[in-house]
Amino acid sequence: MNIFTQSTSPAFMKQAVDEFFIQPMFTAEDIRGIITVRTDVKGTERLNRIGRPSMMTKPKAVPGFNPAGSFNLTYTDITVKPMSMEFEQNAREFWGSIVEQLLASGYKEDDIEQMKSPDVWNKIMLPLIATAGQDDLIRQMFFANPLAEVMAGGIPNGTIDDNYSGYNGFMSWLLKDTQTGVIPAAQHIPIASSVAAVKAEKILTYTAGTDTAINVVINGVTYTQAFASNATTTVANWLTAHKAAIEARADINGVIVTVTGAGIKVVSKSKGQEFTFTATVTGTGTFAASGVVAATKAGKLDANESDSTLEAMLDAITPEMHEFNLNFMITSSMWRNLVHTFKSRETVLGDAVMQNGLKVKTYEGYPIIVRPDWDKWITSAQNGIHPHRAVLTTSKNLLFATDGTSDSEMIETWYNQEAQMRRYRVQYKAQTAYLHKELVVLAGFKD
């Protein structure tokens, strides 16, 4: 059995866990309204995409048939990654708050104090865990990134951040594919801010002495190279040995390295991102700094920038997108900018439509889903890089895959008598993907 409980009555059943945890966490309306959730993916699944054939109809000039047209089959593999959550609770921590409400509802102090009764656990803790778990799942769903590093003072420090490293979130895919050109430039709208962002830059030039090695430290990690012949050769060898590893780190918060002669130049990948870059010599040689440029983060949006951006995004819609129900998802910063535009024009904020039982604002008839959580996690997880973002796509194009409602997941809960602690664990697998680059228009995802 996956459930471990005391022999108490009423029995704590798997159905209770599903009701309080699995259903709210994986099938919440907050998620379902903007993405497609698949709860049956085991291991790796191939997602096939079939392009529609065209130019199939021809004049019939001779007897018989002449086949024309072909299907273009492409695919994406989605591999779910193992995730887990562990939680423990002693009821004393809730004394004076939730406990008082339960006492007023007829529970005994003993019941609450020991947390032994599954009935108490179900009614107090599981709803709280489900809500917290759902929020955390949505955070990772968008911002998970295996390359994410712990940020020390806004700078990656070389340690992988396990708060984000479980799998690839939607932001990771979209940022990478926008910056590498997988998503065409025509489907990305730049965003202007009141303060233009600037990349950080720095050059360290090596002058050789009687040396055995150079030691270059970038964002908390030391990259060492043995001395070879002269300063220029040593620096060239250093670049060959370490460039790929350095540039693979930290995703948009990382750096790009180049060399000119004996000079090593480091530039942040994204405007607004700082880095640390120092070097020492094992020997009598030296490094001298030059070309230092401090990073500047993007400021608030220009007046009416959201209005201009959303309009440009609609103008950039691909022919394929017209066949789907499209939604805008935007940061809170963009929404507030749009509200100011409407106010300055003394117009209403736009029509509203019903979505998941709630009224949702629209722009030219397309629903706008404001994501204030994006603002929060862009600031803390990605150091405020590309702070104003918008996505225009269909929920069918954004896929979250999990095995979380299948028999392969494990949920455990038990009461530890000695510690007087109720413990809870859950394991599941998760991964995201967007299926078609033709079905997405972005804004603010690259410099």
Beta strands, then each sheet from edge to edge (+ up, - down):
strand 1: 36-38
strand 2: 44-51
strand 3: 72-79
strand 4: 81-89
strand 5: 149-152
strand 6: 155-160
strand 7: 188-189
strand 8: 201-207
strand 9: 211-218
strand 10: 221-226
strand 11: 255-260
strand 12: 263-268
strand 13: 277-283
strand 14: 286-293
strand 15: 327-331
strand 16: 352-355
strand 17: 358-363
strand 18: 366-371
strand 19: 390-393
strand 20: 398-402
strand 21: 410-416
strand 22: 421-434
strand 23: 440-443
sheet 1: 1+ 20+ 22- 4+
sheet 2: 1+ 20+ 22- 21+
sheet 3: 2+ 3-
sheet 4: 5+ 6-
sheet 5: 7+ 23+ 19- 15+ 18+ 17- 16+
sheet 6: 11+ 12- 8+ 14-
sheet 7: 10+ 9- 13+
end
